[in-house]
Amino acid sequence: MTERAEPSPSQEDGDQPIVFIVDDDVSMRRALTNLFESVGLKVEAFGSAPQLLQAKPPEVPSCLVLDIRLPGSSGLDLQSELAKANIHTPIIFITGHGDIPMTVRAMKSGAVDFLTKPVRDQDILDAVQTAIERDRKRRDLNKVVSTVRSRFESLSSRERDVLSLVTSGLMNKQVAAQLGLAEITVKIYRGQIMRKMGAKSLADLVRMSEALGIGSGKRDVQT
């Protein structure tokens, strides 16, 4: 595979997962590239952290196979930089010079695995599969949250007040007292909220509220 600083347009097409490799050892990059491509994965290989950081984040499930020791910034430094940039691509560390503190730091920061060279093919393939599945689930969840947030933004200010109180466990009568409304008015608001949010039940509404971080005892509403 030809190495480059950013993915080619063809690799951005479709939803096929991508494995990114960052390793300053040319032979290691080539070996990993051949291995991943042999099982049908797309691959982008880089020789340093700055090259990866210049690339556009993928729009498909992906993972990063990262050497712990790199020229300039280390793999652990790159892990921190990606987190600060709000890039949550799952990382698999590989190293020929690992130690316990290094492993602990990597795993506590969210690494999927920490493998020691020479790496068994099946071990790295298993780790990549786990990482890609983790990223796929994260992306699916983000899509759901984005949809729920869009629906929430369609609610009026008063509807949001009612939603917050209802999903924190209050009954209609209690919500009415809290907001200075008639109980029948609260029922009308609830019906409007259910329709706008696309909720089939109160349980659905509670799950949506939890995804958005609202409800759960919140009492800061407009009066």
C-alpha positions, -999 to 999 in steps of 0.1 A, spaced: 0 0 0 12 35 -8 15 56 23 1 91 24 -7 118 48 -45 117 43 -71 92 30 -78 90 -7 -114 99 -18 -121 63 -26 -115 53 10 -141 78 22 -168 61 1 -193 36 16 -192 25 52 -164 0 51 -143 2 83 -108 18 82 -78 8 103 -52 36 108 -16 26 115 10 49 131 45 33 133 79 47 124 91 12 113 84 8 76 85 -30 77 60 -30 105 37 -7 87 39 -28 56 33 -61 75 3 -47 93 -12 -32 62 -9 -65 43 -25 -83 73 -55 -60 76 -60 -58 38 -60 -96 36 -92 -97 57 -109 -70 36 -102 -39 58 -93 -5 44 -59 7 57 -42 41 61 -6 40 73 15 68 87 51 72 99 45 98 126 18 114 148 18 147 129 9 129 96 -21 113 113 -32 146 127 -33 161 93 -57 135 80 -94 140 80 -112 121 107 -132 92 91 -170 91 88 -170 53 91 -162 30 120 -124 29 125 -96 22 149 -60 32 153 -31 8 157 -5 29 174 32 23 182 39 35 218 73 49 208 74 74 179 98 101 168 88 134 185 55 129 202 49 94 217 19 73 212 6 82 246 10 119 237 -10 113 205 -37 95 225 -40 127 247 -40 150 217 -68 130 200 -89 131 232 -84 169 235 -96 173 199 -127 152 207 -116 124 184 -126 92 199 -112 66 175 -105 34 196 -67 28 200 -47 -4 201 -12 1 213 17 -20 201 52 -18 214 85 -36 218 94 -17 249 63 -18 271 62 -15 309 35 -17 335 31 21 341 29 27 304 3 0 300 -18 12 329 -17 48 316 -28 37 281 -57 15 293 -69 41 318 -71 66 290 -94 42 270 -71 21 249 -87 -11 237 -56 -32 240 -18 -30 246 1 -56 226 38 -65 227 59 -70 196 62 -94 179 24 -94 178 5 -126 168 -17 -120 138 -48 -134 155 -43 -112 186 -41 -80 166 -70 -90 143 -92 -98 174 -82 -64 189 -91 -46 157 -124 -63 155 -133 -53 190 -122 -18 185 -141 -13 153 -173 -28 169 -168 -4 198 -165 26 174 -196 14 154 -217 13 186 -204 48 196 -214 62 162 -248 46 163 -254 60 197 -243 95 186 -268 94 157 -296 85 181 -287 113 205 -285 137 177 -320 128 165 -334 131 201 -317 164 206 -332 178 173 -366 167 185 -360 183 219 -351 216 203 -385 216 187 -402 218 221 -414 251 235 -399 264 267 -429 253 288 -429 219 271 -393 215 282 -402 224 318 -430 198 318 -406 172 302 -380 178 329 -404 174 357 -423 144 343 -391 125 336 -378 132 371 -407 112 384 -435 137 392 -471 129 386 -493 153 365 -508 168 396 -474 175 411 -461 190 378 -492 212 377 -485 225 412 -448 230 405 -455 251 374 -488 268 385 -508 251 358 -541 232 357 -537 195 357 -555 192 324 -530 217 308 -501 195 320 -519 165 303 -521 184 271 -485 194 273 -475 157 279 -494 146 248 -477 173 227 -443 163 241 -448 126 234 -458 134 198 -429 158 191 -403 135 207 -416 104 190 -420 86 223 -444 57 226 -444 55 264 -432 73 295 -403 49 296 -392 60 261 -394 96 272 -372 89 303 -346 71 281 -345 101 258 -342 125 287 -313 105 301 -295 106 268 -298 144 268 -289 147 305 -322 162 316 -347 152 342 -334 130 370 -346 153 398 -340 186 379 -362 214 393 -348 245 376 -378 255 356 -395 287 345 -425 300 365 
